[in-house]
Amino acid sequence: MGSHLARAEATAFLTQVLDRGLRITPLSDPDRLHTNQFNAFKRLQVRVEKGGQS
């Protein structure tokens, strides 16, 4: 159930980002978390801006 919930949350978040016309830009390379179970971002600095229509 955890992975399904995470996917649903990510989909809802990204849908809202697109609907609101926001632009997310990374400011640096991510700090990665490497384990035997998953490869994830530990930290990723971003800038969120109101984007214009391109």
CHARMM internal coordinates of N, CA and C (Angstrom, degrees):
IC EDIT
DIST 1 N 1 CA 1.4443
DIST 1 CA 1 C 1.5259
ANGL 1 N 1 CA 1 C 110.88
DIST 1 C 2 N 1.3144
ANGL 1 CA 1 C 2 N 118.64
DIHE 1 N 1 CA 1 C 2 N -32.47
DIST 2 N 2 CA 1.4549
ANGL 1 C 2 N 2 CA 121.58
DIHE 1 CA 1 C 2 N 2 CA -176.43
DIST 2 CA 2 C 1.5130
ANGL 2 N 2 CA 2 C 113.55
DIHE 1 C 2 N 2 CA 2 C -60.35
DIST 2 C 3 N 1.3334
ANGL 2 CA 2 C 3 N 117.35
DIHE 2 N 2 CA 2 C 3 N -45.28
DIST 3 N 3 CA 1.4664
ANGL 2 C 3 N 3 CA 119.68
DIHE 2 CA 2 C 3 N 3 CA -178.47
DIST 3 CA 3 C 1.5277
ANGL 3 N 3 CA 3 C 111.19
DIHE 2 C 3 N 3 CA 3 C -68.89
DIST 3 C 4 N 1.3343
ANGL 3 CA 3 C 4 N 117.02
DIHE 3 N 3 CA 3 C 4 N -34.41
DIST 4 N 4 CA 1.4632
ANGL 3 C 4 N 4 CA 119.78
DIHE 3 CA 3 C 4 N 4 CA 178.57
DIST 4 CA 4 C 1.5295
ANGL 4 N 4 CA 4 C 110.91
DIHE 3 C 4 N 4 CA 4 C -67.41
DIST 4 C 5 N 1.3181
ANGL 4 CA 4 C 5 N 116.23
DIHE 4 N 4 CA 4 C 5 N -40.55
DIST 5 N 5 CA 1.4614
ANGL 4 C 5 N 5 CA 120.74
DIHE 4 CA 4 C 5 N 5 CA 177.33
DIST 5 CA 5 C 1.5239
ANGL 5 N 5 CA 5 C 110.57
DIHE 4 C 5 N 5 CA 5 C -65.00
DIST 5 C 6 N 1.3304
ANGL 5 CA 5 C 6 N 117.28
DIHE 5 N 5 CA 5 C 6 N -42.43
DIST 6 N 6 CA 1.4671
ANGL 5 C 6 N 6 CA 120.94
DIHE 5 CA 5 C 6 N 6 CA 179.13
DIST 6 CA 6 C 1.5306
ANGL 6 N 6 CA 6 C 110.57
DIHE 5 C 6 N 6 CA 6 C -61.52
DIST 6 C 7 N 1.3315
ANGL 6 CA 6 C 7 N 117.31
DIHE 6 N 6 CA 6 C 7 N -41.90
DIST 7 N 7 CA 1.4736
ANGL 6 C 7 N 7 CA 119.94
DIHE 6 CA 6 C 7 N 7 CA 177.97
DIST 7 CA 7 C 1.5206
ANGL 7 N 7 CA 7 C 111.15
DIHE 6 C 7 N 7 CA 7 C -64.37
DIST 7 C 8 N 1.3280
ANGL 7 CA 7 C 8 N 117.35
DIHE 7 N 7 CA 7 C 8 N -41.90
DIST 8 N 8 CA 1.4678
ANGL 7 C 8 N 8 CA 121.14
DIHE 7 CA 7 C 8 N 8 CA 179.12
DIST 8 CA 8 C 1.5247
ANGL 8 N 8 CA 8 C 110.57
DIHE 7 C 8 N 8 CA 8 C -63.57
DIST 8 C 9 N 1.3298
ANGL 8 CA 8 C 9 N 117.06
DIHE 8 N 8 CA 8 C 9 N -41.86
DIST 9 N 9 CA 1.4671
ANGL 8 C 9 N 9 CA 120.56
DIHE 8 CA 8 C 9 N 9 CA 178.40
DIST 9 CA 9 C 1.5273
ANGL 9 N 9 CA 9 C 111.22
DIHE 8 C 9 N 9 CA 9 C -64.91
DIST 9 C 10 N 1.3185
ANGL 9 CA 9 C 10 N 117.07
DIHE 9 N 9 CA 9 C 10 N -42.80
DIST 10 N 10 CA 1.4624
ANGL 9 C 10 N 10 CA 120.56
DIHE 9 CA 9 C 10 N 10 CA 179.46
DIST 10 CA 10 C 1.5261
ANGL 10 N 10 CA 10 C 110.53
DIHE 9 C 10 N 10 CA 10 C -63.97
DIST 10 C 11 N 1.3299
ANGL 10 CA 10 C 11 N 116.91
DIHE 10 N 10 CA 10 C 11 N -41.15
DIST 11 N 11 CA 1.4656
ANGL 10 C 11 N 11 CA 120.62
DIHE 10 CA 10 C 11 N 11 CA 178.34
DIST 11 CA 11 C 1.5189
ANGL 11 N 11 CA 11 C 110.92
DIHE 10 C 11 N 11 CA 11 C -63.47
DIST 11 C 12 N 1.3339
ANGL 11 CA 11 C 12 N 117.15
DIHE 11 N 11 CA 11 C 12 N -44.76
DIST 12 N 12 CA 1.4651
ANGL 11 C 12 N 12 CA 120.89
DIHE 11 CA 11 C 12 N 12 CA 179.00
DIST 12 CA 12 C 1.5307
ANGL 12 N 12 CA 12 C 110.50
DIHE 11 C 12 N 12 CA 12 C -62.37
DIST 12 C 13 N 1.3341
ANGL 12 CA 12 C 13 N 117.47
DIHE 12 N 12 CA 12 C 13 N -43.15
DIST 13 N 13 CA 1.4654
ANGL 12 C 13 N 13 CA 121.47
DIHE 12 CA 12 C 13 N 13 CA 179.60
DIST 13 CA 13 C 1.5219
ANGL 13 N 13 CA 13 C 111.30
DIHE 12 C 13 N 13 CA 13 C -61.76
DIST 13 C 14 N 1.3335
ANGL 13 CA 13 C 14 N 116.41
DIHE 13 N 13 CA 13 C 14 N -50.05
DIST 14 N 14 CA 1.4688
ANGL 13 C 14 N 14 CA 119.52
DIHE 13 CA 13 C 14 N 14 CA -177.71
DIST 14 CA 14 C 1.5197
ANGL 14 N 14 CA 14 C 112.16
DIHE 13 C 14 N 14 CA 14 C -66.68
DIST 14 C 15 N 1.3157
ANGL 14 CA 14 C 15 N 117.59
DIHE 14 N 14 CA 14 C 15 N -33.53
DIST 15 N 15 CA 1.4682
ANGL 14 C 15 N 15 CA 120.88
DIHE 14 CA 14 C 15 N 15 CA 175.47
DIST 15 CA 15 C 1.5223
ANGL 15 N 15 CA 15 C 110.33
DIHE 14 C 15 N 15 CA 15 C -62.27
DIST 15 C 16 N 1.3389
ANGL 15 CA 15 C 16 N 116.85
DIHE 15 N 15 CA 15 C 16 N -44.09
DIST 16 N 16 CA 1.4668
ANGL 15 C 16 N 16 CA 120.65
DIHE 15 CA 15 C 16 N 16 CA 178.78
DIST 16 CA 16 C 1.5254
ANGL 16 N 16 CA 16 C 111.30
DIHE 15 C 16 N 16 CA 16 C -65.78
DIST 16 C 17 N 1.3157
ANGL 16 CA 16 C 17 N 117.44
DIHE 16 N 16 CA 16 C 17 N -38.82
DIST 17 N 17 CA 1.4716
ANGL 16 C 17 N 17 CA 120.86
DIHE 16 CA 16 C 17 N 17 CA 177.95
DIST 17 CA 17 C 1.5270
ANGL 17 N 17 CA 17 C 109.29
DIHE 16 C 17 N 17 CA 17 C -59.66
DIST 17 C 18 N 1.3245
ANGL 17 CA 17 C 18 N 117.38
DIHE 17 N 17 CA 17 C 18 N -47.04
DIST 18 N 18 CA 1.4670
ANGL 17 C 18 N 18 CA 121.13
DIHE 17 CA 17 C 18 N 18 CA -179.63
DIST 18 CA 18 C 1.5188
ANGL 18 N 18 CA 18 C 111.51
DIHE 17 C 18 N 18 CA 18 C -67.19
DIST 18 C 19 N 1.3307
ANGL 18 CA 18 C 19 N 117.43
DIHE 18 N 18 CA 18 C 19 N -43.18
DIST 19 N 19 CA 1.4670
ANGL 18 C 19 N 19 CA 121.21
DIHE 18 CA 18 C 19 N 19 CA -179.05
DIST 19 CA 19 C 1.5230
ANGL 19 N 19 CA 19 C 111.99
DIHE 18 C 19 N 19 CA 19 C -62.60
DIST 19 C 20 N 1.3049
ANGL 19 CA 19 C 20 N 117.26
DIHE 19 N 19 CA 19 C 20 N -33.49
DIST 20 N 20 CA 1.4695
ANGL 19 C 20 N 20 CA 121.29
DIHE 19 CA 19 C 20 N 20 CA -178.95
DIST 20 CA 20 C 1.5184
ANGL 20 N 20 CA 20 C 113.03
DIHE 19 C 20 N 20 CA 20 C -88.31
DIST 20 C 21 N 1.3121
ANGL 20 CA 20 C 21 N 116.71
DIHE 20 N 20 CA 20 C 21 N -2.96
DIST 21 N 21 CA 1.4585
ANGL 20 C 21 N 21 CA 120.45
DIHE 20 CA 20 C 21 N 21 CA 178.11
DIST 21 CA 21 C 1.5159
ANGL 21 N 21 CA 21 C 113.48
DIHE 20 C 21 N 21 CA 21 C 70.48
DIST 21 C 22 N 1.3253
ANGL 21 CA 21 C 22 N 117.25
DIHE 21 N 21 CA 21 C 22 N 32.54
DIST 22 N 22 CA 1.4576
ANGL 21 C 22 N 22 CA 121.02
DIHE 21 CA 21 C 22 N 22 CA -179.67
DIST 22 CA 22 C 1.5178
ANGL 22 N 22 CA 22 C 110.41
DIHE 21 C 22 N 22 CA 22 C -88.31
DIST 22 C 23 N 1.3194
ANGL 22 CA 22 C 23 N 114.47
DIHE 22 N 22 CA 22 C 23 N 152.45
DIST 23 N 23 CA 1.4574
ANGL 22 C 23 N 23 CA 120.80
DIHE 22 CA 22 C 23 N 23 CA 177.40
DIST 23 CA 23 C 1.5328
ANGL 23 N 23 CA 23 C 107.79
DIHE 22 C 23 N 23 CA 23 C -123.47
DIST 23 C 24 N 1.3234
ANGL 23 CA 23 C 24 N 116.46
DIHE 23 N 23 CA 23 C 24 N 128.03
DIST 24 N 24 CA 1.4619
ANGL 23 C 24 N 24 CA 122.12
DIHE 23 CA 23 C 24 N 24 CA 179.98
DIST 24 CA 24 C 1.5213
ANGL 24 N 24 CA 24 C 107.91
DIHE 23 C 24 N 24 CA 24 C -110.00
DIST 24 C 25 N 1.3398
ANGL 24 CA 24 C 25 N 115.67
DIHE 24 N 24 CA 24 C 25 N 121.70
DIST 25 N 25 CA 1.4531
ANGL 24 C 25 N 25 CA 121.99
DIHE 24 CA 24 C 25 N 25 CA -177.69
DIST 25 CA 25 C 1.5221
ANGL 25 N 25 CA 25 C 109.69
DIHE 24 C 25 N 25 CA 25 C -120.82
DIST 25 C 26 N 1.3421
ANGL 25 CA 25 C 26 N 118.58
DIHE 25 N 25 CA 25 C 26 N 125.16
DIST 26 N 26 CA 1.4677
ANGL 25 C 26 N 26 CA 119.30
DIHE 25 CA 25 C 26 N 26 CA 177.08
DIST 26 CA 26 C 1.5252
ANGL 26 N 26 CA 26 C 110.51
DIHE 25 C 26 N 26 CA 26 C -68.96
DIST 26 C 27 N 1.3247
ANGL 26 CA 26 C 27 N 116.37
DIHE 26 N 26 CA 26 C 27 N 140.18
DIST 27 N 27 CA 1.4637
ANGL 26 C 27 N 27 CA 121.86
DIHE 26 CA 26 C 27 N 27 CA 179.42
DIST 27 CA 27 C 1.5198
ANGL 27 N 27 CA 27 C 112.57
DIHE 26 C 27 N 27 CA 27 C -97.18
DIST 27 C 28 N 1.3229
ANGL 27 CA 27 C 28 N 117.18
DIHE 27 N 27 CA 27 C 28 N -18.90
DIST 28 N 28 CA 1.4635
ANGL 27 C 28 N 28 CA 121.36
DIHE 27 CA 27 C 28 N 28 CA 179.74
DIST 28 CA 28 C 1.5229
ANGL 28 N 28 CA 28 C 108.66
DIHE 27 C 28 N 28 CA 28 C -156.90
DIST 28 C 29 N 1.3107
ANGL 28 CA 28 C 29 N 115.65
DIHE 28 N 28 CA 28 C 29 N 173.33
DIST 29 N 29 CA 1.4562
ANGL 28 C 29 N 29 CA 119.74
DIHE 28 CA 28 C 29 N 29 CA 174.49
DIST 29 CA 29 C 1.5247
ANGL 29 N 29 CA 29 C 109.31
DIHE 28 C 29 N 29 CA 29 C -68.93
DIST 29 C 30 N 1.3314
ANGL 29 CA 29 C 30 N 117.67
DIHE 29 N 29 CA 29 C 30 N 147.74
DIST 30 N 30 CA 1.4617
ANGL 29 C 30 N 30 CA 119.86
DIHE 29 CA 29 C 30 N 30 CA -178.70
DIST 30 CA 30 C 1.5241
ANGL 30 N 30 CA 30 C 112.42
DIHE 29 C 30 N 30 CA 30 C -73.20
DIST 30 C 31 N 1.3276
ANGL 30 CA 30 C 31 N 115.47
DIHE 30 N 30 CA 30 C 31 N 149.21
DIST 31 N 31 CA 1.4649
ANGL 30 C 31 N 31 CA 121.14
DIHE 30 CA 30 C 31 N 31 CA 167.10
DIST 31 CA 31 C 1.5146
ANGL 31 N 31 CA 31 C 105.02
DIHE 30 C 31 N 31 CA 31 C -84.79
DIST 31 C 32 N 1.3266
ANGL 31 CA 31 C 32 N 116.62
DIHE 31 N 31 CA 31 C 32 N 122.03
DIST 32 N 32 CA 1.4630
ANGL 31 C 32 N 32 CA 120.45
DIHE 31 CA 31 C 32 N 32 CA -175.23
DIST 32 CA 32 C 1.5198
ANGL 32 N 32 CA 32 C 111.55
DIHE 31 C 32 N 32 CA 32 C -97.34
DIST 32 C 33 N 1.3216
ANGL 32 CA 32 C 33 N 114.32
DIHE 32 N 32 CA 32 C 33 N 149.30
DIST 33 N 33 CA 1.4517
ANGL 32 C 33 N 33 CA 122.85
DIHE 32 CA 32 C 33 N 33 CA 174.50
DIST 33 CA 33 C 1.5184
ANGL 33 N 33 CA 33 C 106.95
DIHE 32 C 33 N 33 CA 33 C -109.99
DIST 33 C 34 N 1.3064
ANGL 33 CA 33 C 34 N 116.84
DIHE 33 N 33 CA 33 C 34 N 113.04
DIST 34 N 34 CA 1.4606
ANGL 33 C 34 N 34 CA 121.60
DIHE 33 CA 33 C 34 N 34 CA -179.08
DIST 34 CA 34 C 1.5226
ANGL 34 N 34 CA 34 C 109.37
DIHE 33 C 34 N 34 CA 34 C -107.35
DIST 34 C 35 N 1.3166
ANGL 34 CA 34 C 35 N 115.61
DIHE 34 N 34 CA 34 C 35 N 121.05
DIST 35 N 35 CA 1.4569
ANGL 34 C 35 N 35 CA 121.36
DIHE 34 CA 34 C 35 N 35 CA 174.43
DIST 35 CA 35 C 1.5218
ANGL 35 N 35 CA 35 C 108.08
DIHE 34 C 35 N 35 CA 35 C -135.10
DIST 35 C 36 N 1.3049
ANGL 35 CA 35 C 36 N 116.84
DIHE 35 N 35 CA 35 C 36 N 176.46
DIST 36 N 36 CA 1.4595
ANGL 35 C 36 N 36 CA 120.83
DIHE 35 CA 35 C 36 N 36 CA 176.44
DIST 36 CA 36 C 1.5198
ANGL 36 N 36 CA 36 C 112.17
DIHE 35 C 36 N 36 CA 36 C -72.26
DIST 36 C 37 N 1.3331
ANGL 36 CA 36 C 37 N 117.49
DIHE 36 N 36 CA 36 C 37 N -21.37
DIST 37 N 37 CA 1.4600
ANGL 36 C 37 N 37 CA 120.71
DIHE 36 CA 36 C 37 N 37 CA -175.11
DIST 37 CA 37 C 1.5207
ANGL 37 N 37 CA 37 C 113.46
DIHE 36 C 37 N 37 CA 37 C -94.65
DIST 37 C 38 N 1.3159
ANGL 37 CA 37 C 38 N 118.31
DIHE 37 N 37 CA 37 C 38 N -34.17
DIST 38 N 38 CA 1.4562
ANGL 37 C 38 N 38 CA 119.81
DIHE 37 CA 37 C 38 N 38 CA -178.87
DIST 38 CA 38 C 1.5210
ANGL 38 N 38 CA 38 C 110.93
DIHE 37 C 38 N 38 CA 38 C -155.75
DIST 38 C 39 N 1.3083
ANGL 38 CA 38 C 39 N 114.23
DIHE 38 N 38 CA 38 C 39 N 163.25
DIST 39 N 39 CA 1.4516
ANGL 38 C 39 N 39 CA 123.48
DIHE 38 CA 38 C 39 N 39 CA 178.63
DIST 39 CA 39 C 1.5254
ANGL 39 N 39 CA 39 C 105.81
DIHE 38 C 39 N 39 CA 39 C -121.50
DIST 39 C 40 N 1.3215
ANGL 39 CA 39 C 40 N 116.86
DIHE 39 N 39 CA 39 C 40 N 105.81
DIST 40 N 40 CA 1.4604
ANGL 39 C 40 N 40 CA 119.96
DIHE 39 CA 39 C 40 N 40 CA -171.86
DIST 40 CA 40 C 1.5272
ANGL 40 N 40 CA 40 C 110.62
DIHE 39 C 40 N 40 CA 40 C -131.27
DIST 40 C 41 N 1.3232
ANGL 40 CA 40 C 41 N 114.84
DIHE 40 N 40 CA 40 C 41 N 171.08
DIST 41 N 41 CA 1.4599
ANGL 40 C 41 N 41 CA 120.96
DIHE 40 CA 40 C 41 N 41 CA 172.32
DIST 41 CA 41 C 1.5157
ANGL 41 N 41 CA 41 C 108.45
DIHE 40 C 41 N 41 CA 41 C -86.78
DIST 41 C 42 N 1.3131
ANGL 41 CA 41 C 42 N 116.43
DIHE 41 N 41 CA 41 C 42 N 132.09
DIST 42 N 42 CA 1.4579
ANGL 41 C 42 N 42 CA 121.01
DIHE 41 CA 41 C 42 N 42 CA 173.23
DIST 42 CA 42 C 1.5309
ANGL 42 N 42 CA 42 C 108.95
DIHE 41 C 42 N 42 CA 42 C -87.57
DIST 42 C 43 N 1.3314
ANGL 42 CA 42 C 43 N 114.69
DIHE 42 N 42 CA 42 C 43 N -39.37
DIST 43 N 43 CA 1.4688
ANGL 42 C 43 N 43 CA 120.39
DIHE 42 CA 42 C 43 N 43 CA -178.52
DIST 43 CA 43 C 1.5181
ANGL 43 N 43 CA 43 C 108.69
DIHE 42 C 43 N 43 CA 43 C -151.86
DIST 43 C 44 N 1.3310
ANGL 43 CA 43 C 44 N 115.98
DIHE 43 N 43 CA 43 C 44 N 136.70
DIST 44 N 44 CA 1.4543
ANGL 43 C 44 N 44 CA 121.61
DIHE 43 CA 43 C 44 N 44 CA 176.09
DIST 44 CA 44 C 1.5222
ANGL 44 N 44 CA 44 C 107.66
DIHE 43 C 44 N 44 CA 44 C -145.37
DIST 44 C 45 N 1.3175
ANGL 44 CA 44 C 45 N 116.00
DIHE 44 N 44 CA 44 C 45 N 112.47
DIST 45 N 45 CA 1.4655
ANGL 44 C 45 N 45 CA 119.90
DIHE 44 CA 44 C 45 N 45 CA 178.78
DIST 45 CA 45 C 1.5170
ANGL 45 N 45 CA 45 C 109.40
DIHE 44 C 45 N 45 CA 45 C -82.04
DIST 45 C 46 N 1.3352
ANGL 45 CA 45 C 46 N 115.72
DIHE 45 N 45 CA 45 C 46 N 130.48
DIST 46 N 46 CA 1.4593
ANGL 45 C 46 N 46 CA 121.24
DIHE 45 CA 45 C 46 N 46 CA -178.31
DIST 46 CA 46 C 1.5243
ANGL 46 N 46 CA 46 C 110.11
DIHE 45 C 46 N 46 CA 46 C -134.47
DIST 46 C 47 N 1.3164
ANGL 46 CA 46 C 47 N 114.82
DIHE 46 N 46 CA 46 C 47 N 162.60
DIST 47 N 47 CA 1.4621
ANGL 46 C 47 N 47 CA 122.59
DIHE 46 CA 46 C 47 N 47 CA 172.00
DIST 47 CA 47 C 1.5218
ANGL 47 N 47 CA 47 C 106.16
DIHE 46 C 47 N 47 CA 47 C -115.91
DIST 47 C 48 N 1.3249
ANGL 47 CA 47 C 48 N 116.15
DIHE 47 N 47 CA 47 C 48 N 131.28
DIST 48 N 48 CA 1.4596
ANGL 47 C 48 N 48 CA 121.41
DIHE 47 CA 47 C 48 N 48 CA 177.61
DIST 48 CA 48 C 1.5222
ANGL 48 N 48 CA 48 C 107.31
DIHE 47 C 48 N 48 CA 48 C -110.28
DIST 48 C 49 N 1.3404
ANGL 48 CA 48 C 49 N 115.95
DIHE 48 N 48 CA 48 C 49 N 122.42
DIST 49 N 49 CA 1.4563
ANGL 48 C 49 N 49 CA 121.53
DIHE 48 CA 48 C 49 N 49 CA -177.80
DIST 49 CA 49 C 1.5164
ANGL 49 N 49 CA 49 C 109.52
DIHE 48 C 49 N 49 CA 49 C -131.02
DIST 49 C 50 N 1.3064
ANGL 49 CA 49 C 50 N 113.95
DIHE 49 N 49 CA 49 C 50 N 151.87
DIST 50 N 50 CA 1.4557
ANGL 49 C 50 N 50 CA 119.96
DIHE 49 CA 49 C 50 N 50 CA 172.04
DIST 50 CA 50 C 1.5132
ANGL 50 N 50 CA 50 C 106.97
DIHE 49 C 50 N 50 CA 50 C -72.42
DIST 50 C 51 N 1.3245
ANGL 50 CA 50 C 51 N 117.41
DIHE 50 N 50 CA 50 C 51 N 118.18
DIST 51 N 51 CA 1.4594
ANGL 50 C 51 N 51 CA 122.10
DIHE 50 CA 50 C 51 N 51 CA -177.07
DIST 51 CA 51 C 1.5078
ANGL 51 N 51 CA 51 C 111.88
DIHE 50 C 51 N 51 CA 51 C -92.78
DIST 51 C 52 N 1.3116
ANGL 51 CA 51 C 52 N 115.25
DIHE 51 N 51 CA 51 C 52 N 155.48
DIST 52 N 52 CA 1.4487
ANGL 51 C 52 N 52 CA 121.27
DIHE 51 CA 51 C 52 N 52 CA 175.03
DIST 52 CA 52 C 1.5142
ANGL 52 N 52 CA 52 C 110.26
DIHE 51 C 52 N 52 CA 52 C -96.01
DIST 52 C 53 N 1.2929
ANGL 52 CA 52 C 53 N 116.13
DIHE 52 N 52 CA 52 C 53 N 169.83
DIST 53 N 53 CA 1.4611
ANGL 52 C 53 N 53 CA 120.97
DIHE 52 CA 52 C 53 N 53 CA 177.32
DIST 53 CA 53 C 1.5175
ANGL 53 N 53 CA 53 C 108.32
DIHE 52 C 53 N 53 CA 53 C -75.01
DIST 53 C 54 N 1.3289
ANGL 53 CA 53 C 54 N 117.12
DIHE 53 N 53 CA 53 C 54 N 129.74
DIST 54 N 54 CA 1.4568
ANGL 53 C 54 N 54 CA 121.67
DIHE 53 CA 53 C 54 N 54 CA 179.63
DIST 54 CA 54 C 1.5031
ANGL 54 N 54 CA 54 C 110.70
DIHE 53 C 54 N 54 CA 54 C -103.16
END
COOR INIT
IC SEED 1 N 1 CA 1 C
IC BUILD
